[in-house]
Amino acid sequence: MSENKGEDSRTMGVPHSLKERSTFVLNLIDTCEMELVGGKAYNISALARKGFEVPQGFCITTSAYRYFMDLNSISEEDEPICTSIQQGIMPSLLKEVIMEAYNTYVDGPCAVRSSSPLEDLKRASFAGQYKSVLNVTGETLLDAVKECWALLWSKSVTEYRKKMGISKSSTMAVLVQKMIPATASGVLFTGDEMIIEGVWGLGDILVGGKVIPDRFTVERKGLKIKKREISHKEVMSCITADGGTEAEPVPEDLKNVSVLNDTHICALCSLGSRVEDFFGCPQDIEWVFHNDEIILLQARPITVTEPTVWSRANAAETMPGYATYLSRIPEDRPDDIVLGLTPLLECFGIKEEPENLKFREYIYGHIYLNMTTVGNVLGQIPGLSKDVLYQSLGHTENGTAQTPELSISTIVKLLPGTLRVLRFFLQLPKRAAQVIPYSIELINDIRHKNLQELTLAELDDLVWEMYERNSQVFQVHSVTALAVFALFGIVQKVVARAGEEGMENMLTIGLEGMSSSQLGVEMWKLAQTAAQSPRICELIF
């Protein structure tokens, strides 16, 4: 199918006015909107208009992306959408507008970078997941643009959008700037201290994690260099004569030499402070050094978040090995622990969106508990501290856990929720009688199936049905477990007030005759007997 014929069959009613054409491309120094140019181009444009040194260029807008998708009849439901975009025909109108802007604003080697309106949101950062194509010339720019568009639908990006609960329709703008043949490149993080990382040559080798950069820590006050770490640099990224980049050996006399001298370090930090003041928050800045001048490539806000504490603890006992496909929580499904606890949390007026929470994650195939999320969410229950949660789940932290006092105000806060919890638990046996047979029914059904005869689609449906049914059973288990944690926390505080700190373990160790607690009882008896023997104590301690 010819290009013109392909367009003619799809452009009925598509306006080609000068005004419409102007929405496809914007000069970098033009006033723009985030939705039209994306986060990267929006910030660089703002810096350019403020007078900061940035490479000259232009932005291919999200309107151009939609125009391309419409004329190639590509929808977000198409599979594989990445391939459809890369193989799509660049409409002649769009090609004309892009090449005209290229010849006007760049007219030489350029860097082509994705710029999404969803980039660097307060709750999500797509840093490192989108595409940059370096040292592009002539009409190869058109293929580079399609490559940036296609990366919007890569597996890693789409999965991250799902994980962060971003459901809105996605678009992509593309930033095109003059290619800077950098002597050195790197990043600068502004904050309580200034952190600089730098390498020889282009920065793509640093972003890709292929080299260990030089690293400098600089105090904000007085810009005093607090620490410098000079790495041994074997390779650097350089532009090539026929387009693109390649890794080359670092000259022998530069391998152990700092990429920036003290004057350059102070100048970069001073520039970073001005950028931070301009945007009003700490920044992650990409920079290059060329002809004794610092040029900015990107600036985005640093999202300061609480460090996440991961623990195998209790999870390592229940699932010690590699978590296989059937044992995992699907990425696009809510955590069944969260779903199970939601009704109990609501008893205390705690509102959380299950779709946005995960208490468990899989790291290198093994299950880990996100203790930070567990503590922040469940710790909202009056009387239930993070210490109690951590202790109940087998996680320990440095230092001695402090048992907070059970104050009158805490007891008052507990009463309304406690009454709702009691009503909730009175209904729990009825709930268990409904969901447990429902799950057993599926288990018996599976036992009589010949799984080898099922198609992949049928097996996949069966997996999700197992997940749905067992999630309902787990609700009964998880709310019971959390109630036990809460009771333990209350008992711990009561005995502490009575001057019998530590007695909570004796009181809650379990009843003899119960198979689930008998082992603990017997171990306790053994420990008591051993404690009467000085010889045993001497050997142990």
C-alpha positions in Angstrom: 0.0 0.0 0.0 1.5 3.4 -1.0 1.9 6.1 1.6 -0.5 8.5 -0.1 -3.2 5.9 -0.7 -3.0 4.8 2.9 -3.5 8.4 4.0 -6.3 9.1 1.5 -8.4 6.2 2.9 -8.2 7.6 6.4 -8.0 11.4 6.3 -11.7 12.2 5.6 -12.5 15.2 7.7 -9.0 15.7 9.1 -8.2 19.4 9.1 -4.9 20.5 7.6 -5.1 24.2 8.4 -2.1 26.2 9.5 -3.5 26.4 13.0 -3.8 22.6 13.2 -0.3 22.1 11.7 1.1 24.4 14.4 -0.1 22.0 17.2 2.1 19.2 15.9 5.4 21.0 16.6 6.4 23.7 19.0 9.7 25.7 19.3 11.4 24.9 22.6 11.2 28.5 23.7 7.5 28.8 23.0 5.1 28.8 26.0 3.6 25.3 26.2 1.3 23.0 28.2 2.3 19.8 30.0 -0.4 17.8 28.3 0.9 18.8 24.9 4.7 18.5 25.3 5.2 16.1 28.3 7.1 16.6 31.5 10.7 16.6 30.1 10.1 19.1 27.3 7.9 21.3 29.6 10.7 21.7 32.2 13.4 22.2 29.5 11.2 24.8 27.8 10.7 26.6 31.1 14.5 26.7 31.7 15.2 27.9 28.2 12.7 30.8 28.6 14.3 31.7 31.9 17.7 32.0 30.2 19.4 28.8 31.3 21.8 27.2 28.8 20.0 24.3 27.1 20.4 22.8 23.6 18.2 24.4 21.0 15.4 22.4 19.6 11.7 21.7 19.2 9.0 19.4 20.5 6.8 17.0 18.5 3.5 17.2 20.5 1.0 14.6 21.8 -1.3 15.9 19.0 1.2 14.6 16.5 1.2 11.2 18.3 -2.6 11.0 18.2 -2.7 12.1 14.5 -0.2 9.3 13.7 -2.2 6.7 15.6 -5.5 7.7 14.0 -4.2 7.6 10.5 -2.6 4.2 11.0 -5.7 2.9 12.8 -3.7 1.8 15.8 -5.7 1.6 19.1 -4.5 0.9 22.6 -6.0 -2.6 22.4 -3.9 -3.7 19.5 -1.3 -6.4 20.1 1.6 -6.0 19.7 1.1 -2.2 19.7 4.9 -1.5 19.8 5.4 -3.3 16.5 2.3 -1.6 14.9 3.8 1.8 15.7 7.3 1.1 14.5 5.8 -0.4 11.2 3.3 2.4 10.8 3.4 4.9 8.0 4.5 8.5 8.9 1.7 10.7 7.3 3.1 13.0 4.7 1.7 16.1 6.5 3.4 15.1 9.8 6.6 14.2 8.0 6.6 17.7 6.3 6.0 19.5 9.6 8.7 17.6 11.5 11.4 17.9 8.8 10.6 21.6 8.4 11.1 22.1 12.2 14.3 20.0 12.1 15.8 22.2 9.3 14.7 25.4 11.1 15.8 24.7 14.7 18.5 22.0 14.5 19.7 21.2 11.0 22.4 18.7 12.1 22.9 15.8 14.5 20.2 15.8 17.2 19.2 13.9 20.3 15.6 12.5 20.3 14.0 11.9 23.7 10.6 10.7 24.8 8.6 13.2 26.9 5.4 11.9 28.5 2.7 13.9 30.2 2.8 11.2 32.9 6.5 11.5 33.6 7.6 12.3 37.1 4.3 12.5 38.8 4.3 13.1 42.5 3.4 9.4 43.1 5.2 7.9 40.1 8.4 8.4 38.2 9.1 6.9 34.8 12.8 7.9 35.0 14.9 5.5 32.9 11.9 3.7 31.3 11.5 5.8 28.2 13.7 6.2 25.1 16.5 8.5 24.0 18.0 8.1 20.6 21.3 10.0 20.2 23.2 11.5 17.2 20.3 11.3 14.8 20.6 13.0 11.4 18.2 13.8 8.5 15.1 11.7 7.9 16.3 9.0 10.2 14.7 11.3 12.7 11.3 10.0 11.7 12.2 6.4 12.7 13.6 7.7 16.0 10.3 9.5 16.7 8.4 6.3 16.1 10.8 4.4 18.3 10.1 6.9 21.2 6.3 6.5 20.6 6.5 2.7 20.6 8.4 2.6 24.0 5.2 4.1 25.5 3.8 0.6 25.1 6.8 -1.5 26.2 6.2 -4.2 28.7 8.1 -2.5 31.5 6.2 0.8 31.0 2.8 -0.7 30.8 3.3 -2.9 33.8 4.6 0.2 35.8 1.5 2.1 34.8 -0.7 -0.7 36.1 1.3 -1.0 39.3 0.9 2.7 40.0 -2.8 2.6 39.2 -2.5 5.0 36.2 -5.5 4.2 34.1 -5.8 7.3 32.0 -5.2 7.0 28.2 -1.5 7.5 27.5 0.2 9.7 25.0 3.7 10.7 24.1 5.5 13.8 23.0 9.1 13.8 21.6 11.8 16.3 22.4 14.3 17.0 19.6 17.5 19.0 20.4 20.9 19.7 19.0 23.3 16.9 19.8 26.1 18.1 22.1 29.4 16.2 21.7 30.1 16.3 25.4 33.5 16.1 27.0 31.9 14.9 30.2 28.3 14.2 31.3 26.4 13.3 34.4 23.7 14.0 36.9 23.3 16.4 39.8 21.0 15.8 42.8 20.1 18.9 44.8 18.9 18.5 48.4 20.4 18.8 51.9 23.7 18.0 50.1 24.6 18.3 46.5 25.5 15.0 44.9 27.3 15.0 41.5 28.0 11.9 39.4 30.0 12.3 36.2 31.7 10.3 33.4 33.8 11.1 30.4 31.9 11.5 27.1 28.1 11.1 26.7 25.8 10.3 29.6 24.0 7.4 28.1 26.6 5.0 29.4 26.0 6.4 32.9 22.2 6.2 32.7 22.5 2.6 31.4 24.7 1.7 34.5 27.6 0.5 32.4 30.3 2.4 34.2 31.1 3.5 37.8 31.0 7.3 37.8 33.1 9.8 39.7 31.0 11.0 42.7 31.2 14.2 44.6 29.3 15.2 47.7 29.2 19.0 48.2 27.9 20.9 51.3 25.2 23.5 50.3 26.6 26.2 52.6 29.8 27.5 51.0 29.8 24.8 48.4 32.6 23.0 50.2 33.5 19.6 48.6 32.8 17.2 51.5 33.8 14.0 49.7 35.2 12.9 46.3 35.3 9.4 44.9 37.3 9.1 41.7 36.6 5.9 39.8 38.8 4.0 37.4 37.0 4.7 34.0 37.7 2.2 31.2 35.1 3.1 28.6 33.2 6.3 27.4 30.4 6.9 25.0 31.1 8.9 21.9 29.2 10.0 18.8 30.1 8.3 15.5 30.5 9.9 12.0 27.6 7.8 10.5 25.1 8.4 13.4 24.5 6.8 16.7 27.0 6.3 19.5 29.6 3.7 20.4 31.7 2.8 23.5 35.4 3.7 23.2 38.3 3.2 25.5 39.1 6.1 27.8 42.5 7.5 27.0 45.1 6.2 29.4 45.9 9.6 30.9 42.2 10.2 31.8 41.3 6.8 33.3 41.9 7.8 36.9 41.5 11.6 36.5 38.5 13.5 37.8 36.0 14.4 35.1 35.4 17.8 36.8 37.8 20.1 38.6 36.9 22.0 41.8 35.9 25.1 39.8 33.5 23.1 37.6 32.1 21.3 40.6 31.2 24.6 42.4 29.9 26.2 39.2 27.6 23.1 38.6 26.3 23.2 42.2 25.6 26.9 42.0 23.7 26.3 38.8 21.8 23.5 40.4 20.8 25.8 43.3 19.4 28.3 40.8 17.4 25.5 39.0 16.1 24.3 42.4 15.0 27.9 43.3 13.3 28.3 40.0 11.2 25.1 40.3 10.8 25.4 44.1 11.9 21.9 45.1 15.0 19.6 45.0 15.9 18.6 41.4 17.4 15.6 39.5 19.4 17.4 36.8 21.2 15.9 33.8 24.1 18.0 32.5 26.9 17.9 29.9 30.2 19.8 29.8 31.3 21.1 26.4 33.7 23.9 25.4 34.2 24.8 29.0 30.5 25.4 29.4 27.8 23.5 31.5 24.6 22.8 29.5 21.4 21.4 31.0 19.7 18.5 29.3 16.9 17.8 31.8 15.6 18.7 35.2 12.9 16.9 37.2 11.7 17.0 40.8 13.2 14.6 43.3 10.4 12.7 45.0 11.4 12.3 48.6 9.8 9.1 50.0 10.2 7.1 53.2 12.7 4.3 52.8 11.1 0.9 52.3 11.9 -1.8 54.8 11.8 -5.3 53.2 11.7 -8.5 55.3 11.6 -12.2 54.7 10.7 -12.9 58.3 7.4 -14.7 58.6 7.2 -15.0 54.8 10.3 -17.1 54.6 8.7 -19.7 56.9 5.5 -19.9 54.9 7.2 -19.8 51.5 10.9 -20.5 51.9 11.8 -21.2 48.3 11.3 -19.6 44.9 7.7 -18.4 44.4 6.3 -20.1 41.3 3.7 -18.6 39.0 0.7 -20.3 40.8 1.9 -19.1 44.2 2.3 -15.4 43.2 -0.1 -12.5 43.5 -0.8 -11.3 40.0 0.7 -7.8 39.2 -2.7 -6.6 38.0 -4.7 -7.9 41.0 -5.0 -6.5 44.5 -3.0 -8.1 47.3 -5.2 -10.8 48.9 -3.9 -9.8 52.4 -5.0 -6.2 51.8 -8.4 -7.4 50.5 -8.9 -9.6 53.5 -8.0 -6.9 56.0 -10.0 -4.1 54.4 -13.3 -4.9 56.3 -11.5 -4.9 59.6 -9.7 -1.6 58.8 -13.1 -0.1 58.0 -14.3 -0.9 61.5 -11.8 1.7 62.7 -12.6 4.2 60.0 -9.4 3.5 58.1 -10.0 4.0 54.4 -7.5 2.5 51.9 -7.7 1.7 48.3 -6.8 -2.0 47.9 -5.8 -1.5 44.3 -3.0 0.9 45.4 -1.5 -1.3 48.2 0.8 -4.3 48.2 2.0 -5.9 51.5 4.0 -8.4 49.5 6.4 -8.2 46.6 8.6 -10.7 44.8 12.4 -9.9 44.7 14.5 -12.3 42.6 11.6 -14.8 42.7 11.3 -14.8 46.6 8.5 -13.3 48.6 9.2 -10.3 50.8 7.0 -8.3 53.2 6.9 -4.6 52.7 7.1 -3.8 56.4 6.9 0.0 55.8 3.5 -0.3 54.1 2.3 -2.9 56.7 3.3 -0.5 59.6 1.9 2.6 58.0 -1.5 1.0 57.2 -2.1 -1.4 60.1 -0.4 0.9 62.6 -3.3 3.3 62.2 -5.4 0.9 64.3 -5.6 2.4 67.8 -3.4 0.4 70.2 -1.6 -1.5 67.5 2.0 -0.2 67.2 4.6 -0.9 64.5 6.6 -2.7 67.1 3.8 -5.2 67.8 3.3 -5.8 64.1 7.0 -6.3 63.5 7.2 -8.7 66.4 4.2 -10.6 65.3 5.6 -11.0 61.8 9.0 -12.0 63.0 10.8 -8.8 61.9 13.3 -7.2 64.1 15.0 -3.7 63.9 18.1 -2.3 65.4 17.5 -0.8 68.9 15.1 -1.8 71.7 11.4 -1.6 70.9 9.5 0.7 73.2 6.1 -0.3 74.4 3.9 2.8 74.4 1.6 3.4 77.3 -2.0 2.5 77.0 -3.4 5.9 77.7 -7.0 6.8 78.5 -7.3 8.6 75.2 -6.2 5.4 73.3 -8.8 3.3 75.2 -11.5 5.8 74.2 -10.4 5.7 70.6 -10.5 1.9 70.7 -14.1 1.5 72.0 -16.1 2.4 68.9 -13.9 0.4 66.7 -13.8 -2.5 69.1 -17.6 -2.7 69.1 -17.7 -2.8 65.3 -15.0 -5.5 65.4 -17.0 -7.6 67.8 -20.0 -7.4 65.5 -17.8 -8.2 62.5 -16.3 -11.3 64.3 -19.8 -12.6 65.3 -20.5 -12.7 61.5 -17.2 -14.4 60.7 -18.3 -18.1 61.3 -21.2 -17.6 58.9 -18.8 -16.0 56.3 -16.3 -18.9 56.8 -19.1 -21.5 56.3 -19.9 -19.8 52.9 -16.4 -19.3 51.4 -14.5 -22.5 52.6 -16.9 -25.0 50.8 -16.8 -22.6 47.8 -13.0 -23.0 47.6 -13.1 -26.8 48.3 -15.6 -27.2 45.5 -13.0 -25.8 43.0 -10.2 -27.9 44.5 -12.3 -31.1 44.0 -13.2 -30.1 40.5 -9.5 -29.6 39.6 -8.6 -33.0 40.9 -11.0 -34.5 38.4 -9.8 -32.4 35.5 -7.1 -33.5 33.0 -5.1 -30.3 33.1 -2.9 -31.4 30.2 -5.9 -31.3 27.9 -6.6 -27.6 28.7 -5.5 -24.8 26.5 -3.2 -22.1 27.8 -6.2 -19.7 27.9 -8.3 -22.2 29.9 -5.4 -22.8 32.3 -5.0 -19.0 32.8 -8.7 -18.7 33.5 -8.4 -21.5 36.1 -5.5 -19.8 37.8 -7.5 -16.6 38.2 -10.6 -18.5 39.5 -8.4 -20.2 42.1 -7.0 -16.8 43.1 -10.5 -15.2 43.4 -11.9 -18.1 45.5 -8.9 -18.5 47.8 -8.8 -14.8 48.3 -12.2 -15.0 50.0 -11.0 -17.8 52.3 -7.9 -15.8 53.1 -10.1 -12.9 54.3 -11.3 -15.1 57.1 -7.8 -16.1 58.1 -6.2 -12.6 57.8 -8.7 -10.7 59.8 -8.5 -13.3 62.6 -4.7 -13.0 62.5 -4.8 -9.2 62.7 -7.2 -9.4 65.6 -4.7 -11.6 67.4 -2.0 -9.0 66.8 -4.2 -6.2 68.1 -5.1 -8.3 71.2 -1.4 -9.0 71.8 -0.7 -5.3 71.6 -3.3 -4.5 74.2 -2.2 -7.2 76.6 1.4 -6.0 76.2 0.4 -2.5 77.3 -1.8 -3.7 80.1 0.9 -5.9 81.7 3.5 -3.1 81.2 1.3 -0.7 83.2 1.1 -3.4 85.9 4.8 -3.6 86.1 5.0 -7.1 84.6 6.7 -6.3 81.2 7.3 -9.4 79.2 4.5 -11.4 80.8 2.4 -11.1 77.7 4.3 -14.0 76.1 3.4 -16.2 79.1 -0.2 -15.2 78.9 -0.6 -15.7 75.1 1.6 -18.7 74.5 -1.4 -21.0 73.8 -3.3 -23.9 75.4 -2.1 -27.4 75.7 -3.8 -29.8 73.4 -3.9 -27.4 70.5 -1.7 -28.8 67.7 -0.8 -25.4 66.4 0.6 -24.2 69.8 1.7 -27.4 71.4 5.2 -27.2 70.0 5.6 -23.7 71.6 4.3 -25.0 74.9 6.7 -27.9 75.0 9.7 -25.6 74.1 8.7 -23.3 76.9 8.6 -26.2 79.4 12.0 -27.3 78.1 13.4 -23.8 78.5 12.1 -23.6 82.1 13.7 -26.9 83.0 17.0 -26.0 81.4 17.0 -22.7 83.3 17.2 -24.7 86.6 20.5 -26.2 85.6 23.6 -24.0 86.2 25.6 -26.3 83.9 23.2 -25.9 81.0 23.0 -22.1 81.5 26.8 -22.0 81.5 27.0 -23.9 78.2 24.3 -21.8 76.5 25.4 -18.4 77.7 
